[in-house]
């Protein structure tokens, strides 16, 4: 799947906004989880993925 850019917002564009500086995150659903595996190189285990 190729990533698609929907929009780009520059810092200069954000300076002109007249919105409050507070953000709220609501209606959150867990999509996945992962675990670090103790190994010689950094390794992450993602449930449901086949072993490499």
MINUVO-349530 format. One record per residue: residue number from 1; x, y, z of N, C-alpha, C in turn; residue in one letter. Coordinates in pm, whole numbers. Layout:
BEGIN
+-----+--------+--------+--------+--------+--------+--------+--------+--------+--------+------+
| seq |    nxx |    nyy |    nzz |   caxx |   cayy |   cazz |    cxx |    cyy |    czz | type |
+-----+--------+--------+--------+--------+--------+--------+--------+--------+--------+------+
| NUM |      X |      Y |      Z |      X |      Y |      Z |      X |      Y |      Z |    a |
...
+-----+--------+--------+--------+--------+--------+--------+--------+--------+--------+------+
This chain:
BEGIN
+-----+--------+--------+--------+--------+--------+--------+--------+--------+--------+------+
| seq |    nxx |    nyy |    nzz |   caxx |   cayy |   cazz |    cxx |    cyy |    czz | type |
+-----+--------+--------+--------+--------+--------+--------+--------+--------+--------+------+
|   1 |     85 |   -117 |      0 |      0 |      0 |      0 |     90 |    124 |      0 |    x |
|   2 |     72 |    210 |    -96 |    151 |    331 |   -107 |     89 |    442 |    -23 |    x |
|   3 |    169 |    511 |     61 |    113 |    621 |    140 |     68 |    736 |     51 |    x |
|   4 |    -38 |    804 |     91 |    -92 |    916 |     16 |    -96 |   1039 |    106 |    x |
|   5 |    -41 |   1150 |     59 |    -47 |   1275 |    135 |   -182 |   1339 |    111 |    x |
|   6 |   -254 |   1366 |    220 |   -386 |   1429 |    209 |   -371 |   1581 |    212 |    x |
|   7 |   -286 |   1631 |    301 |   -265 |   1775 |    313 |   -132 |   1801 |    380 |    x |
|   8 |    -76 |   1917 |    354 |     45 |   1961 |    421 |     16 |   2096 |    486 |    x |
|   9 |     56 |   2110 |    613 |     33 |   2234 |    687 |    168 |   2283 |    738 |    x |
|  10 |    203 |   2406 |    704 |    330 |   2461 |    749 |    312 |   2532 |    883 |    x |
|  11 |    422 |   2554 |    954 |    416 |   2626 |   1082 |    366 |   2769 |   1062 |    x |
|  12 |    400 |   2830 |    950 |    354 |   2967 |    923 |    202 |   2972 |    912 |    x |
|  13 |    142 |   2871 |    851 |     -4 |   2867 |    840 |    -69 |   2853 |    977 |    x |
|  14 |     -5 |   2783 |   1068 |    -60 |   2763 |   1201 |    -58 |   2891 |   1285 |    x |
|  15 |     37 |   2980 |   1259 |     48 |   3104 |   1336 |    -74 |   3194 |   1316 |    x |
|  16 |   -138 |   3186 |   1202 |   -252 |   3273 |   1170 |   -386 |   3220 |   1220 |    x |
|  17 |   -388 |   3100 |   1278 |   -514 |   3042 |   1324 |   -560 |   3109 |   1453 |    x |
|  18 |   -689 |   3130 |   1464 |   -745 |   3187 |   1586 |   -823 |   3079 |   1661 |    x |
|  19 |   -756 |   2969 |   1691 |   -819 |   2859 |   1763 |   -756 |   2848 |   1901 |    x |
|  20 |   -826 |   2791 |   1996 |   -769 |   2775 |   2130 |   -648 |   2681 |   2128 |    x |
|  21 |   -560 |   2694 |   2226 |   -439 |   2614 |   2231 |   -462 |   2480 |   2300 |    x |
|  22 |   -587 |   2444 |   2324 |   -618 |   2320 |   2394 |   -672 |   2217 |   2295 |    x |
|  23 |   -622 |   2095 |   2308 |   -672 |   1986 |   2224 |   -726 |   1876 |   2313 |    x |
|  24 |   -829 |   1808 |   2267 |   -890 |   1700 |   2343 |   -900 |   1576 |   2254 |    x |
|  25 |   -863 |   1463 |   2309 |   -874 |   1336 |   2237 |   -991 |   1260 |   2297 |    x |
|  26 |  -1087 |   1220 |   2212 |  -1206 |   1149 |   2261 |  -1234 |   1028 |   2173 |    x |
|  27 |  -1323 |    942 |   2220 |  -1367 |    823 |   2145 |  -1250 |    740 |   2093 |    x |
|  28 |  -1158 |    706 |   2181 |  -1038 |    631 |   2144 |  -1067 |    481 |   2148 |    x |
|  29 |  -1017 |    409 |   2048 |  -1029 |    263 |   2043 |   -890 |    204 |   2021 |    x |
|  30 |   -857 |    100 |   2095 |   -728 |     35 |   2079 |   -726 |    -40 |   1946 |    x |
|  31 |   -623 |    -15 |   1866 |   -611 |    -82 |   1736 |   -515 |   -199 |   1740 |    x |
|  32 |   -410 |   -187 |   1821 |   -314 |   -296 |   1829 |   -228 |   -278 |   1954 |    x |
|  33 |   -143 |   -374 |   1977 |    -48 |   -365 |   2088 |     83 |   -427 |   2042 |    x |
|  34 |    186 |   -404 |   2121 |    316 |   -462 |   2088 |    395 |   -481 |   2217 |    x |
|  35 |    501 |   -560 |   2210 |    588 |   -584 |   2325 |    733 |   -580 |   2278 |    x |
|  36 |    819 |   -526 |   2364 |    962 |   -532 |   2338 |   1011 |   -670 |   2376 |    x |
|  37 |   1099 |   -727 |   2294 |   1159 |   -857 |   2322 |   1304 |   -832 |   2362 |    x |
|  38 |   1346 |   -898 |   2469 |   1484 |   -884 |   2512 |   1573 |   -959 |   2412 |    x |
|  39 |   1650 |   -885 |   2334 |   1734 |   -943 |   2230 |   1859 |   -858 |   2212 |    x |
|  40 |   1955 |   -907 |   2135 |   2079 |   -832 |   2113 |   2057 |   -705 |   2032 |    x |
|  41 |   1952 |   -702 |   1950 |   1915 |   -580 |   1878 |   1770 |   -546 |   1913 |    x |
|  42 |   1733 |   -418 |   1909 |   1595 |   -381 |   1944 |   1493 |   -459 |   1861 |    x |
|  43 |   1400 |   -527 |   1929 |   1302 |   -612 |   1861 |   1165 |   -589 |   1921 |    x |
|  44 |   1065 |   -577 |   1835 |    927 |   -557 |   1880 |    843 |   -675 |   1830 |    x |
|  45 |    761 |   -732 |   1919 |    669 |   -840 |   1881 |    530 |   -781 |   1867 |    x |
|  46 |    469 |   -801 |   1751 |    333 |   -753 |   1725 |    243 |   -876 |   1715 |    x |
|  47 |    142 |   -888 |   1804 |     54 |  -1004 |   1801 |    -15 |  -1020 |   1665 |    x |
|  48 |    -22 |  -1144 |   1617 |    -90 |  -1171 |   1491 |      0 |  -1166 |   1370 |    x |
|  49 |    126 |  -1129 |   1387 |    217 |  -1127 |   1272 |    298 |  -1257 |   1270 |    x |
|  50 |    331 |  -1308 |   1152 |    408 |  -1432 |   1145 |    552 |  -1409 |   1192 |    x |
|  51 |    617 |  -1511 |   1245 |    757 |  -1497 |   1287 |    846 |  -1474 |   1165 |    x |
|  52 |    952 |  -1398 |   1186 |   1046 |  -1371 |   1076 |   1151 |  -1478 |   1066 |    x |
+-----+--------+--------+--------+--------+--------+--------+--------+--------+--------+------+
